Amino acid sequence: MARIEAVKTEVFKAEIARLEDVATAYRAVFERERERAERLAVELQQASAEATAANAWAARLEDEMAALRTERRPGGSFVGHAALRLGHLAASIVQADRMARR
């Protein structure tokens, strides 16, 4: 009877060791996935900030386009004013492009 109990104890110890190995492997997978999720969260925050900045630039460019279509200065020539506004618009586009490439 004592021999049977000793064999059972050894079987249980072996099973415990196997389960500890499985738990260690799962823990390693969990850690990798946690790190991956953290990296993705940072990338998502960065993409969100870039999208917000792009939307702000788009709104500014839309304002510039609307001003080109409708605005005139009293006493000033429309063509000169339009050229000036167009220059500002072009500068805004170049600046937005440079920021997007960073």
N, C-alpha and C positions, 0 to 999 in steps of 0.2 A: 504493500500500500504506500509506503514511504517513497518507493522508487517511482510509482505512478505520479505522485504529487510533485516529485522533483522534475519529472519529464514535463508535466503540465506547467510548472513554474518556468522552465526553460523555454517552452513554446510561447508562453505569455511574454516573457522578456524579449524574445525574438520579434514577436508581433509589435510590441511597444517600440523597439528599435526601428522596425520598418515604418511604422506610423510617424515616428519622429523624423525620419528621412523624407517621407512624403510631405509632412508639414513644413520642413525646411525648404523643399523645392517649391511648394506653393507660396511660401513667404518671399522667396526670391522673385517669383513671377509677379506677386503683388507689388513689391518694391519697384520693379521695372515699369509696371503699368502706372503706378503712382507718379513716378518721375516723368513718364510720357504725358500723363494728364496735366501735370504742372507746366510742362513745356508748351503743350497745346493751349492752355489757358493764357499763357504769356503771349503766344502768337495771336490768339483771338483778341486780346486787349490791344495789341499793336495794330492789328487790322482794323479794329473798331475806331481807334484814334485816327488812323490814316483815312478811313472812310468819312469820318466827321470833318477832317481837314479838307478833303476833296469836295465834300458837300458845301463847305463854307466858300471855297474857291469858286465852285460852280455858281453859287448864289451871287457872288461878287461879279463874276463875268456876265451873268444874266442882267444884273443891274447896269453894268457898263453897256451892254447891248441895248437895253431899253433906253438908256440915256442917249445913245447914238441915234436911235430912231425918233425920239420925241423932243429932245432938249435943244433950245437955242439960247444964246446969250443976247440980252438986249444990246443993240448997237454993235454987235460983233458979227462977223460973217459966219454963216452956217458951215461953209466948207472948211474954214480954218478951225472952227470949234470941233467939227467932226473929225478932222485929221488929228487934232490933239487927243480927243477921246479914243480914237483908233490906236494911237500910239500908246496910250495908257493900257488899253485892252491887250495889245500885243505884248507889252511888258508884263502884264499879269499872267498871260498864257506862258511866256517863257519862264517866269518865276515859278509857276505851278508845275511846269514840266521838270524844272531843276529839283524842286522839292520831292517830286514823285520818284525821281531817279535815285535819291539818297537811300 
